[in-house]
Amino acid sequence: MSKAPNAALEAIKFALETDEGIEFLRLWLYGEFGAIRRDWPECPSEVFIGAEYGFTVTQEALID
């Protein structure tokens, strides 16, 4: 059975991998998703699923 990724967990995991993790999490918390996409283009889409209004789960984003 597949389920959508947990956006908060994915955001924390990504923050631990980047040099500016605290800034990334601050922007994520306040919904500054445009700034995240601009400053961290390598950010996985899973951090937006369920956190950003209108961002939907795609087949590629589903995990087991």
Secondary structure as GFF3:
##gff-version 3
##sequence-region A 1 64
A	DSSP	alpha_helix	7	17	.	.	.	ID=ss1
A	DSSP	alpha_helix	21	29	.	.	.	ID=ss2
A	DSSP	alpha_helix	33	39	.	.	.	ID=ss3
A	DSSP	three_ten_helix	45	47	.	.	.	ID=ss4
A	DSSP	three_ten_helix	59	61	.	.	.	ID=ss5
###
